[in-house]
């Protein structure tokens, strides 16, 4: 059976077509669905249209592969928006399936399932860190997610709240990192076991981009990014480089997609805050994530 998983995220809309444990097609489009949602609590009409336009193209891909079942997830931006049904109605009319509004807990558990499917349990317990556009999910466990937390920290939200100059001023960067750290302190108070981890696994666009910049990828190559070991020193180095350059210079870094250039520094603030807080020397970058968890759940 051929199935499809779609993630309508805050910053990007992504597709995975999956058959018998094999990924047949992966697509990503930066749609910035969550633009302005943190302030207005409404999805912008233009953002909805960008997302629907991407899904029209994805529907054609699914038809080419003969997809028989689809699961669509909506996450942080839709959770925050009072007009999410406008998006859901438009998506359903194009794709033929209505998005599910996932809670942070559900999102974290699906990400854990997808990210750990290929990993050896002896490397656990795993702390899966999924840095999205509007939220970050942390899920901890060895063979299943035993503790999950979701915090309102992501590359888009941190950028819109704290990073207002180009390049950001030191005090703006400090604020974004400090806010993230405060959220992590709250998480560990509730789930102290998260401090006892064997391997940290980092998911989503920010982590993959920092890895790609560190590698110096001129063109994206999943095989080089997936399961790349990103050291904390390398993450800090990429952060310093990207945070001190204006956007016009930042976009010339190999590995950085131009559409992500205006929010990557916010994402880096979240990433370095997490690695500093948990005092890990490195994290394992995974390109298997919530999409894989969604596909596994319906296959």
PELINTA-V171183 format. One record per residue. RES is the residue in one letter. PSI is psi in whole degrees, -180 to 180 (999 if undefined). NEAR is the number of other ideal C-beta (glycine too) atoms within 10 Angstrom. D_LAST is the distance of its C-alpha to the last C-alpha in whole Angstrom. Layout:
res:RES psi:PSI near:NEAR d_last:D_LAST
res:RES psi:PSI near:NEAR d_last:D_LAST
This chain:
res:X psi:135 near:11 d_last:7
res:X psi:126 near:15 d_last:8
res:X psi:165 near:23 d_last:7
res:X psi:142 near:28 d_last:9
res:X psi:136 near:27 d_last:10
res:X psi:134 near:27 d_last:14
res:X psi:110 near:26 d_last:16
res:X psi:85 near:28 d_last:20
res:X psi:177 near:31 d_last:22
res:X psi:-37 near:28 d_last:25
res:X psi:-31 near:28 d_last:26
res:X psi:158 near:23 d_last:24
res:X psi:127 near:25 d_last:21
res:X psi:152 near:22 d_last:18
res:X psi:139 near:24 d_last:15
res:X psi:124 near:24 d_last:12
res:X psi:130 near:25 d_last:11
res:X psi:135 near:25 d_last:8
res:X psi:125 near:18 d_last:8
res:X psi:45 near:9 d_last:8
res:X psi:4 near:10 d_last:8
res:X psi:133 near:7 d_last:11
res:X psi:119 near:15 d_last:12
res:X psi:-30 near:17 d_last:14
res:X psi:136 near:16 d_last:15
res:X psi:134 near:15 d_last:16
res:X psi:149 near:15 d_last:19
res:X psi:138 near:20 d_last:21
res:X psi:126 near:17 d_last:24
res:X psi:111 near:18 d_last:27
res:X psi:-14 near:27 d_last:27
res:X psi:51 near:25 d_last:29
res:X psi:-34 near:29 d_last:28
res:X psi:11 near:31 d_last:29
res:X psi:120 near:21 d_last:33
res:X psi:-6 near:17 d_last:35
res:X psi:-36 near:28 d_last:33
res:X psi:-34 near:21 d_last:34
res:X psi:-44 near:9 d_last:38
res:X psi:-20 near:13 d_last:37
res:X psi:27 near:11 d_last:34
res:X psi:144 near:15 d_last:34
res:X psi:131 near:24 d_last:31
res:X psi:142 near:18 d_last:33
res:X psi:-39 near:10 d_last:33
res:X psi:-37 near:12 d_last:33
res:X psi:-40 near:21 d_last:30
res:X psi:-44 near:21 d_last:28
res:X psi:-39 near:12 d_last:29
res:X psi:-41 near:18 d_last:28
res:X psi:-45 near:24 d_last:25
res:X psi:-38 near:18 d_last:25
res:X psi:-41 near:14 d_last:26
res:X psi:-39 near:23 d_last:24
res:X psi:-28 near:24 d_last:21
res:X psi:-44 near:10 d_last:23
res:X psi:-39 near:14 d_last:23
res:X psi:-36 near:24 d_last:19
res:X psi:-39 near:18 d_last:18
res:X psi:-40 near:9 d_last:20
res:X psi:-44 near:15 d_last:18
res:X psi:-39 near:22 d_last:15
res:X psi:-39 near:9 d_last:17
res:X psi:-36 near:11 d_last:18
res:X psi:-3 near:15 d_last:15
res:X psi:41 near:11 d_last:14
res:X psi:132 near:22 d_last:11
res:X psi:-22 near:12 d_last:10
res:X psi:143 near:14 d_last:8
res:X psi:138 near:20 d_last:10
res:X psi:124 near:20 d_last:10
res:X psi:130 near:23 d_last:14
res:X psi:139 near:22 d_last:16
res:X psi:139 near:25 d_last:19
res:X psi:-128 near:30 d_last:21
res:X psi:-50 near:29 d_last:25
res:X psi:-43 near:32 d_last:27
res:X psi:-34 near:25 d_last:25
res:X psi:-36 near:20 d_last:26
res:X psi:-17 near:20 d_last:30
res:X psi:132 near:24 d_last:30
res:X psi:-18 near:11 d_last:32
res:X psi:30 near:16 d_last:31
res:X psi:-27 near:20 d_last:27
res:X psi:-25 near:14 d_last:27
res:X psi:-43 near:14 d_last:29
res:X psi:-47 near:21 d_last:26
res:X psi:-40 near:19 d_last:23
res:X psi:-44 near:12 d_last:25
res:X psi:-40 near:16 d_last:25
res:X psi:-45 near:22 d_last:22
res:X psi:-37 near:14 d_last:21
res:X psi:-28 near:11 d_last:23
res:X psi:-44 near:16 d_last:22
res:X psi:-29 near:19 d_last:18
res:X psi:6 near:12 d_last:18
res:X psi:144 near:14 d_last:16
res:X psi:136 near:15 d_last:18
res:X psi:147 near:23 d_last:17
res:X psi:132 near:16 d_last:17
res:X psi:104 near:16 d_last:20
res:X psi:141 near:23 d_last:19
res:X psi:166 near:13 d_last:21
res:X psi:-36 near:22 d_last:22
res:X psi:-47 near:14 d_last:21
res:X psi:-42 near:18 d_last:18
res:X psi:-45 near:26 d_last:18
res:X psi:-41 near:27 d_last:19
res:X psi:-39 near:22 d_last:17
res:X psi:-40 near:28 d_last:14
res:X psi:-41 near:30 d_last:16
res:X psi:-47 near:29 d_last:17
res:X psi:-45 near:22 d_last:13
res:X psi:-42 near:26 d_last:13
res:X psi:-30 near:25 d_last:17
res:X psi:-4 near:26 d_last:17
res:X psi:-34 near:13 d_last:14
res:X psi:1 near:11 d_last:17
res:X psi:150 near:17 d_last:20
res:X psi:126 near:8 d_last:22
res:X psi:-23 near:12 d_last:23
res:X psi:-18 near:8 d_last:26
res:X psi:-4 near:13 d_last:26
res:X psi:-178 near:17 d_last:26
res:X psi:150 near:17 d_last:26
res:X psi:141 near:24 d_last:24
res:X psi:109 near:26 d_last:25
res:X psi:125 near:30 d_last:23
res:X psi:110 near:29 d_last:25
res:X psi:98 near:29 d_last:23
res:X psi:104 near:29 d_last:26
res:X psi:-160 near:33 d_last:25
res:X psi:-41 near:32 d_last:27
res:X psi:-21 near:25 d_last:28
res:X psi:163 near:26 d_last:27
res:X psi:128 near:33 d_last:26
res:X psi:134 near:30 d_last:24
res:X psi:124 near:28 d_last:25
res:X psi:137 near:31 d_last:23
res:X psi:139 near:25 d_last:24
res:X psi:-176 near:21 d_last:23
res:X psi:-61 near:15 d_last:22
res:X psi:-15 near:11 d_last:19
res:X psi:163 near:10 d_last:18
res:X psi:111 near:22 d_last:20
res:X psi:-22 near:14 d_last:23
res:X psi:134 near:17 d_last:25
res:X psi:140 near:23 d_last:24
res:X psi:147 near:20 d_last:26
res:X psi:130 near:24 d_last:26
res:X psi:149 near:19 d_last:29
res:X psi:65 near:17 d_last:31
res:X psi:125 near:27 d_last:31
res:X psi:173 near:32 d_last:30
res:X psi:-38 near:31 d_last:31
res:X psi:-47 near:27 d_last:32
res:X psi:-45 near:29 d_last:33
res:X psi:-39 near:31 d_last:35
res:X psi:-48 near:23 d_last:37
res:X psi:-32 near:19 d_last:38
res:X psi:-37 near:17 d_last:39
res:X psi:-27 near:21 d_last:41
res:X psi:97 near:22 d_last:41
res:X psi:-8 near:10 d_last:44
res:X psi:166 near:9 d_last:46
res:X psi:105 near:13 d_last:45
res:X psi:165 near:17 d_last:45
res:X psi:146 near:22 d_last:44
res:X psi:155 near:12 d_last:47
res:X psi:-39 near:10 d_last:47
res:X psi:-30 near:10 d_last:48
res:X psi:-43 near:21 d_last:45
res:X psi:-43 near:23 d_last:42
res:X psi:-41 near:13 d_last:44
res:X psi:-45 near:17 d_last:43
res:X psi:-41 near:27 d_last:39
res:X psi:-41 near:22 d_last:39
res:X psi:-42 near:13 d_last:41
res:X psi:-43 near:20 d_last:39
res:X psi:-44 near:26 d_last:36
res:X psi:-41 near:17 d_last:37
res:X psi:-41 near:13 d_last:39
res:X psi:-42 near:22 d_last:35
res:X psi:-37 near:23 d_last:34
res:X psi:-42 near:10 d_last:37
res:X psi:-41 near:12 d_last:36
res:X psi:-46 near:20 d_last:32
res:X psi:-29 near:16 d_last:34
res:X psi:-38 near:8 d_last:36
res:X psi:-33 near:9 d_last:34
res:X psi:73 near:17 d_last:31
res:X psi:-23 near:10 d_last:34
res:X psi:-24 near:13 d_last:32
res:X psi:-23 near:22 d_last:30
res:X psi:-20 near:12 d_last:33
res:X psi:88 near:9 d_last:33
res:X psi:149 near:17 d_last:30
res:X psi:-41 near:12 d_last:30
res:X psi:130 near:19 d_last:28
res:X psi:133 near:22 d_last:27
res:X psi:126 near:26 d_last:24
res:X psi:134 near:28 d_last:25
res:X psi:163 near:27 d_last:22
res:X psi:-180 near:29 d_last:22
res:X psi:-40 near:24 d_last:25
res:X psi:-51 near:28 d_last:28
res:X psi:-45 near:29 d_last:27
res:X psi:-38 near:27 d_last:26
res:X psi:-44 near:27 d_last:29
res:X psi:-41 near:30 d_last:32
res:X psi:-44 near:25 d_last:30
res:X psi:-39 near:25 d_last:31
res:X psi:-41 near:23 d_last:34
res:X psi:-41 near:19 d_last:35
res:X psi:-33 near:17 d_last:34
res:X psi:37 near:10 d_last:36
res:X psi:120 near:17 d_last:33
res:X psi:-37 near:9 d_last:35
res:X psi:142 near:7 d_last:31
res:X psi:134 near:14 d_last:28
res:X psi:105 near:11 d_last:26
res:X psi:-37 near:11 d_last:23
res:X psi:-27 near:8 d_last:24
res:X psi:-28 near:15 d_last:27
res:X psi:-43 near:22 d_last:26
res:X psi:122 near:15 d_last:23
res:X psi:24 near:15 d_last:24
res:X psi:137 near:22 d_last:27
res:X psi:108 near:12 d_last:30
res:X psi:114 near:23 d_last:31
res:X psi:158 near:14 d_last:35
res:X psi:-37 near:19 d_last:36
res:X psi:-41 near:11 d_last:39
res:X psi:-41 near:17 d_last:37
res:X psi:-42 near:25 d_last:36
res:X psi:-38 near:15 d_last:39
res:X psi:-45 near:14 d_last:41
res:X psi:-42 near:24 d_last:38
res:X psi:-48 near:22 d_last:38
res:X psi:-41 near:13 d_last:42
res:X psi:-52 near:16 d_last:42
res:X psi:-35 near:23 d_last:40
res:X psi:-20 near:21 d_last:42
res:X psi:-1 near:14 d_last:45
res:X psi:141 near:17 d_last:45
res:X psi:162 near:12 d_last:45
res:X psi:-38 near:14 d_last:42
res:X psi:-32 near:9 d_last:44
res:X psi:-34 near:13 d_last:44
res:X psi:-38 near:22 d_last:41
res:X psi:-13 near:16 d_last:39
res:X psi:1 near:10 d_last:40
res:X psi:121 near:17 d_last:39
res:X psi:133 near:11 d_last:36
res:X psi:-15 near:20 d_last:33
res:X psi:117 near:20 d_last:33
res:X psi:133 near:16 d_last:32
res:X psi:-37 near:11 d_last:35
res:X psi:-17 near:16 d_last:32
res:X psi:-3 near:20 d_last:32
res:X psi:-30 near:20 d_last:35
res:X psi:-9 near:17 d_last:36
res:X psi:-4 near:27 d_last:34
res:X psi:-33 near:27 d_last:33
res:X psi:-40 near:27 d_last:36
res:X psi:-42 near:29 d_last:35
res:X psi:-40 near:30 d_last:32
res:X psi:-37 near:29 d_last:34
res:X psi:-44 near:31 d_last:36
res:X psi:-44 near:28 d_last:33
res:X psi:-50 near:30 d_last:32
res:X psi:-33 near:22 d_last:35
res:X psi:-43 near:23 d_last:36
res:X psi:-47 near:27 d_last:33
res:X psi:-36 near:23 d_last:34
res:X psi:-46 near:16 d_last:38
res:X psi:-44 near:17 d_last:37
res:X psi:-1 near:18 d_last:35
res:X psi:43 near:8 d_last:37
res:X psi:142 near:18 d_last:35
res:X psi:-20 near:10 d_last:36
res:X psi:167 near:17 d_last:33
res:X psi:155 near:27 d_last:29
res:X psi:121 near:20 d_last:26
res:X psi:131 near:23 d_last:25
res:X psi:130 near:28 d_last:21
res:X psi:0 near:22 d_last:19
res:X psi:127 near:24 d_last:16
res:X psi:-143 near:26 d_last:16
res:X psi:-34 near:31 d_last:14
res:X psi:-43 near:26 d_last:12
res:X psi:-39 near:25 d_last:10
res:X psi:-41 near:27 d_last:10
res:X psi:-45 near:27 d_last:9
res:X psi:-43 near:24 d_last:6
res:X psi:-35 near:17 d_last:5
res:X psi:-22 near:14 d_last:6
res:X psi:-10 near:14 d_last:4
res:X psi:999 near:15 d_last:0
